[in-house]
């Protein structure tokens, strides 16, 4: 298993990798690189399949970040924000984010601003209408309802990954309800505003093309015109 580089986004540069969690570790990654905290988290999974996915995704994350900063993967140290978003310990370290769905993980790295990524493997979902009504803005839900039934799953996952990417860029978890801001159902890049404790946070969200049956998105903060800088 090697992280698969994807086409980078620009302005700012955001580097992206896709990881096959169903593949075995390659020779370069067979040496254990995870710290005690990561190993403890892996051990808490009920099923070995999920523990294995966790170990492989975090080995891949360390490999990508180690190459990016020019340090041994095993030497990297992590801490977490208030809502559990991980970050690297040390001055001048890059921002990063990781998402996983089924046998795939997506990693994003940016030197300039906080980012969020999200990936969702295409698979049948129950009651898309209710999920969309609860999580989409009124305008997004109207657009979703106008979508042909054969493409509603695509539309739902495009919008969902875009919203998740925005919230992950903020590092807020689901403390902000997805329906209170717009991220769109399409593949075009767009700017959006999210209210964070009464202050407007401006973000840009972008669709990510993948070579697998999955939807993905990336978002980053825009610190302009007095917007909130995280």
VOPAGU-2260 file (C-alpha; in pm, 1 decimal, decimal comma):
REM VOPAGU-2260
SITE   aa  ch    i         X         Y         Z
SITE  UNK   A    0       0,0       0,0       0,0
SITE  UNK   A    1     128,3     341,5    -100,3
SITE  UNK   A    2     -70,5     666,3     -67,2
SITE  UNK   A    3    -187,8     756,1    -420,0
SITE  UNK   A    4    -120,5    1122,9    -504,5
SITE  UNK   A    5    -416,9    1307,9    -654,8
SITE  UNK   A    6    -420,2    1633,5    -848,5
SITE  UNK   A    7    -335,6    1912,5    -604,6
SITE  UNK   A    8    -566,9    2208,1    -554,7
SITE  UNK   A    9    -425,9    2558,4    -598,2
SITE  UNK   A   10    -458,3    2900,8    -431,5
SITE  UNK   A   11    -356,6    2786,4    -176,9
SITE  UNK   A   12    -172,5    2466,7    -265,3
SITE  UNK   A   13    -349,0    2168,8    -108,1
SITE  UNK   A   14    -187,7    1830,0    -165,2
SITE  UNK   A   15    -414,3    1525,5    -169,0
SITE  UNK   A   16    -362,3    1150,1    -138,6
SITE  UNK   A   17    -596,5     852,1    -165,9
SITE  UNK   A   18    -520,5     545,1      46,9
SITE  UNK   A   19    -646,3     190,9     -19,1
SITE  UNK   A   20    -715,1      52,9     328,4
SITE  UNK   A   21    -790,7    -290,5     187,5
SITE  UNK   A   22    -436,7    -334,7      57,2
SITE  UNK   A   23    -144,2    -464,8     258,9
SITE  UNK   A   24     140,1    -250,1     385,0
SITE  UNK   A   25     432,5    -213,6     147,2
SITE  UNK   A   26     788,1    -279,4     264,5
SITE  UNK   A   27     852,8      87,4     344,7
SITE  UNK   A   28     562,9      93,6     590,0
SITE  UNK   A   29     595,3    -242,8     762,7
SITE  UNK   A   30     802,5     -95,8    1045,8
SITE  UNK   A   31     554,6      18,5    1315,2
SITE  UNK   A   32     532,9     398,7    1323,5
SITE  UNK   A   33     230,2     457,3    1544,5
SITE  UNK   A   34     262,0     601,1    1893,7
SITE  UNK   A   35     110,7     457,6    2211,1
SITE  UNK   A   36    -203,1     670,3    2180,6
SITE  UNK   A   37    -269,6     553,1    1824,2
SITE  UNK   A   38    -209,9     189,7    1915,8
SITE  UNK   A   39    -448,2     223,7    2210,8
SITE  UNK   A   40    -718,3     369,7    1984,3
SITE  UNK   A   41    -670,1      86,1    1735,7
SITE  UNK   A   42    -704,2    -169,0    2016,1
SITE  UNK   A   43   -1043,8     -28,1    2116,8
SITE  UNK   A   44   -1211,5    -125,5    1789,1
SITE  UNK   A   45   -1446,1    -419,6    1825,9
SITE  UNK   A   46   -1364,7    -570,3    1487,2
SITE  UNK   A   47   -1013,1    -639,2    1359,6
SITE  UNK   A   48   -1112,3    -512,3    1013,6
SITE  UNK   A   49   -1177,6    -165,8    1158,0
SITE  UNK   A   50    -861,4    -173,9    1370,9
SITE  UNK   A   51    -659,4    -266,4    1062,8
SITE  UNK   A   52    -811,0      18,6     861,9
SITE  UNK   A   53    -722,5     257,9    1143,2
SITE  UNK   A   54    -362,6     135,4    1163,6
SITE  UNK   A   55    -309,0     152,0     786,9
SITE  UNK   A   56    -467,4     497,4     751,2
SITE  UNK   A   57    -255,9     640,9    1032,4
SITE  UNK   A   58      59,9     475,3     900,9
SITE  UNK   A   59     -16,8     637,5     564,9
SITE  UNK   A   60     -84,1     975,0     729,0
SITE  UNK   A   61     248,7     962,7     910,9
SITE  UNK   A   62     426,2     864,7     588,6
SITE  UNK   A   63     272,2    1155,6     395,5
SITE  UNK   A   64     339,7    1411,1     670,0
SITE  UNK   A   65     691,5    1282,5     735,2
SITE  UNK   A   66     780,0    1320,7     367,2
SITE  UNK   A   67     621,5    1666,6     361,3
SITE  UNK   A   68     816,5    1806,1     657,1
SITE  UNK   A   69    1133,7    1602,9     604,6
SITE  UNK   A   70    1119,3    1408,9     930,1
SITE  UNK   A   71    1096,4    1038,4    1015,6
SITE  UNK   A   72     731,3     935,1    1026,4
SITE  UNK   A   73     769,3     774,3    1368,6
SITE  UNK   A   74     913,6    1097,5    1514,3
SITE  UNK   A   75     600,7    1305,5    1447,6
SITE  UNK   A   76     397,0    1408,8    1751,7
SITE  UNK   A   77      27,9    1499,3    1746,5
SITE  UNK   A   78    -208,1    1694,0    1967,9
SITE  UNK   A   79    -580,1    1770,2    1938,1
SITE  UNK   A   80    -796,9    2080,3    1927,7
SITE  UNK   A   81   -1102,6    2144,3    2144,8
SITE  UNK   A   82   -1323,5    1924,9    1925,2
SITE  UNK   A   83   -1066,7    1652,7    1865,6
SITE  UNK   A   84    -915,7    1770,9    1536,1
SITE  UNK   A   85    -553,2    1649,5    1531,2
SITE  UNK   A   86    -258,8    1873,3    1450,0
SITE  UNK   A   87     116,9    1837,0    1447,8
SITE  UNK   A   88     321,2    1954,2    1744,3
SITE  UNK   A   89     587,9    2212,4    1660,3
SITE  UNK   A   90     626,7    2554,9    1502,6
SITE  UNK   A   91     568,2    2598,3    1130,9
SITE  UNK   A   92     398,9    2262,0    1085,9
SITE  UNK   A   93     149,2    2215,9     799,6
SITE  UNK   A   94    -224,7    2186,6     839,2
SITE  UNK   A   95    -370,5    1848,3     749,9
SITE  UNK   A   96    -687,7    1645,4     761,5
SITE  UNK   A   97    -791,5    1286,8     693,2
SITE  UNK   A   98   -1122,8    1117,0     621,4
SITE  UNK   A   99   -1208,6     753,3     563,7
SITE  UNK   A  100   -1503,0     556,8     428,8
SITE  UNK   A  101   -1506,8     181,4     383,0
SITE  UNK   A  102   -1174,1      67,5     238,0
SITE  UNK   A  103   -1057,9     416,4     139,4
SITE  UNK   A  104    -901,2     714,7     312,9
SITE  UNK   A  105    -836,1    1066,6     186,0
SITE  UNK   A  106    -550,6    1283,9     317,3
SITE  UNK   A  107    -503,7    1656,8     258,9
SITE  UNK   A  108    -202,7    1872,8     352,8
SITE  UNK   A  109    -168,8    2251,8     327,3
SITE  UNK   A  110     109,6    2480,7     450,1
SITE  UNK   A  111    -100,7    2797,7     442,3
SITE  UNK   A  112    -442,5    2756,4     606,7
SITE  UNK   A  113    -657,3    2505,0     798,6
SITE  UNK   A  114    -830,1    2253,6     571,7
SITE  UNK   A  115   -1090,0    1980,4     590,4
SITE  UNK   A  116   -1145,4    1682,0     361,7
SITE  UNK   A  117   -1424,6    1427,9     342,7
SITE  UNK   A  118   -1479,6    1109,5     142,2
SITE  UNK   A  119   -1789,1     890,0     116,5
SITE  UNK   A  120   -1793,9     560,7     -73,8
SITE  UNK   A  121   -2097,3     520,7    -298,5
SITE  UNK   A  122   -2339,6     271,7    -146,0
SITE  UNK   A  123   -2719,8     255,5    -108,5
SITE  UNK   A  124   -2860,3     468,5     174,4
SITE  UNK   A  125   -3200,0     455,4     341,2
SITE  UNK   A  126   -3433,2     756,0     353,5
SITE  UNK   A  127   -3221,4    1008,7     164,2
SITE  UNK   A  128   -3517,8    1247,7     165,2
SITE  UNK   A  129   -3528,0    1269,3     545,3
SITE  UNK   A  130   -3149,6    1299,8     573,3
SITE  UNK   A  131   -3142,7    1579,7     317,3
SITE  UNK   A  132   -3433,8    1762,5     481,3
SITE  UNK   A  133   -3255,2    1752,5     818,6
SITE  UNK   A  134   -2905,2    1847,0     700,2
SITE  UNK   A  135   -2946,3    2070,2     393,6
SITE  UNK   A  136   -3043,4    2436,3     375,4
SITE  UNK   A  137   -3386,7    2516,0     230,1
SITE  UNK   A  138   -3232,5    2603,4    -107,3
SITE  UNK   A  139   -3015,5    2291,2    -111,3
SITE  UNK   A  140   -3311,7    2072,6     -20,5
SITE  UNK   A  141   -3520,1    2224,2    -300,6
SITE  UNK   A  142   -3238,5    2150,7    -546,2
SITE  UNK   A  143   -3211,2    1797,3    -409,6
SITE  UNK   A  144   -3585,3    1736,5    -453,4
SITE  UNK   A  145   -3561,2    1858,9    -813,0
SITE  UNK   A  146   -3288,9    1602,5    -887,1
SITE  UNK   A  147   -3387,2    1285,8   -1072,3
SITE  UNK   A  148   -3428,0     989,2    -837,5
SITE  UNK   A  149   -3154,4     799,8   -1023,9
SITE  UNK   A  150   -2897,0    1066,5    -935,5
SITE  UNK   A  151   -3015,3    1169,5    -588,2
SITE  UNK   A  152   -2752,8     957,1    -412,2
SITE  UNK   A  153   -2478,4    1134,6    -609,7
SITE  UNK   A  154   -2628,5    1474,4    -527,5
SITE  UNK   A  155   -2671,6    1391,1    -159,5
SITE  UNK   A  156   -2313,5    1267,5    -115,7
SITE  UNK   A  157   -2169,4    1564,1    -305,1
SITE  UNK   A  158   -2347,3    1805,2     -71,8
SITE  UNK   A  159   -2275,2    1599,4     240,3
SITE  UNK   A  160   -1900,3    1571,0     172,1
SITE  UNK   A  161   -1881,3    1944,3     100,2
SITE  UNK   A  162   -2051,4    2028,5     429,9
SITE  UNK   A  163   -1837,9    1781,7     625,0
SITE  UNK   A  164   -1520,6    1924,0     469,3
SITE  UNK   A  165   -1622,5    2275,3     579,4
SITE  UNK   A  166   -1693,2    2167,3     936,8
SITE  UNK   A  167   -1368,1    1970,5     952,4
SITE  UNK   A  168   -1172,1    2272,9     828,7
SITE  UNK   A  169   -1319,5    2468,3    1119,9
SITE  UNK   A  170   -1235,8    2185,1    1358,4
SITE  UNK   A  171   -1581,9    2222,0    1509,9
SITE  UNK   A  172   -1712,2    1868,2    1469,0
SITE  UNK   A  173   -2091,9    1877,4    1448,1
SITE  UNK   A  174   -2123,4    2158,7    1702,9
SITE  UNK   A  175   -2245,4    2363,9    1403,9
SITE  UNK   A  176   -2554,6    2219,9    1236,5
SITE  UNK   A  177   -2499,1    2136,8     866,4
SITE  UNK   A  178   -2827,5    2297,8     757,7
SITE  UNK   A  179   -2731,5    2649,5     874,9
SITE  UNK   A  180   -2486,0    2709,8     588,7
SITE  UNK   A  181   -2469,3    2625,6     219,2
SITE  UNK   A  182   -2205,9    2415,9      44,5
SITE  UNK   A  183   -2390,9    2325,9    -275,8
SITE  UNK   A  184   -2483,3    2003,6    -454,8
SITE  UNK   A  185   -2265,8    2051,0    -762,2
SITE  UNK   A  186   -1899,7    2006,6    -848,6
SITE  UNK   A  187   -1814,5    2374,8    -883,7
SITE  UNK   A  188   -1595,2    2557,9    -632,8
SITE  UNK   A  189   -1782,6    2804,8    -413,9
SITE  UNK   A  190   -1732,4    3038,2    -121,3
SITE  UNK   A  191   -1959,7    3016,7     179,7
SITE  UNK   A  192   -1998,9    3181,2     519,5
SITE  UNK   A  193   -2038,6    2997,7     848,2
SITE  UNK   A  194   -2133,6    3178,3    1168,1
SITE  UNK   A  195   -1890,6    3088,7    1446,9
SITE  UNK   A  196   -1998,7    3239,5    1779,2
SITE  UNK   A  197   -2145,9    3542,3    1603,7
SITE  UNK   A  198   -1846,9    3599,5    1376,4
SITE  UNK   A  199   -1858,4    3523,1    1001,9
SITE  UNK   A  200   -1605,3    3268,6     883,6
SITE  UNK   A  201   -1554,9    3267,7     508,7
SITE  UNK   A  202   -1459,1    2940,0     344,3
SITE  UNK   A  203   -1400,1    2792,9       1,0
SITE  UNK   A  204   -1516,2    2439,9     -75,8
SITE  UNK   A  205   -1410,0    2233,0    -376,5
SITE  UNK   A  206   -1508,4    1901,9    -532,6
SITE  UNK   A  207   -1237,0    1635,1    -562,0
SITE  UNK   A  208   -1236,8    1398,0    -858,6
SITE  UNK   A  209   -1156,9    1040,6    -756,9
SITE  UNK   A  210   -1065,8     729,9    -960,3
SITE  UNK   A  211   -1303,4     519,2    -746,7
SITE  UNK   A  212   -1679,9     503,5    -683,7
SITE  UNK   A  213   -1684,9     768,5    -412,2
SITE  UNK   A  214   -1753,7    1138,8    -360,7
SITE  UNK   A  215   -1506,8    1373,5    -193,5
SITE  UNK   A  216   -1455,4    1740,0    -114,5
SITE  UNK   A  217   -1198,4    1974,8      36,7
SITE  UNK   A  218   -1253,9    2306,7     215,2
SITE  UNK   A  219   -1020,6    2574,3     345,7
SITE  UNK   A  220   -1053,9    2895,9     540,8
SITE  UNK   A  221   -1034,8    3234,2     371,0
SITE  UNK   A  222    -901,3    3499,4     610,3
SITE  UNK   A  223   -1004,1    3814,1     425,4
SITE  UNK   A  224   -1198,7    4133,9     486,5
SITE  UNK   A  225   -1207,5    4086,9     862,1
SITE  UNK   A  226   -1336,8    3730,1     846,4
SITE  UNK   A  227   -1252,7    3492,7    1126,7
SITE  UNK   A  228    -905,5    3343,2    1096,3
SITE  UNK   A  229    -870,1    3010,4    1270,5
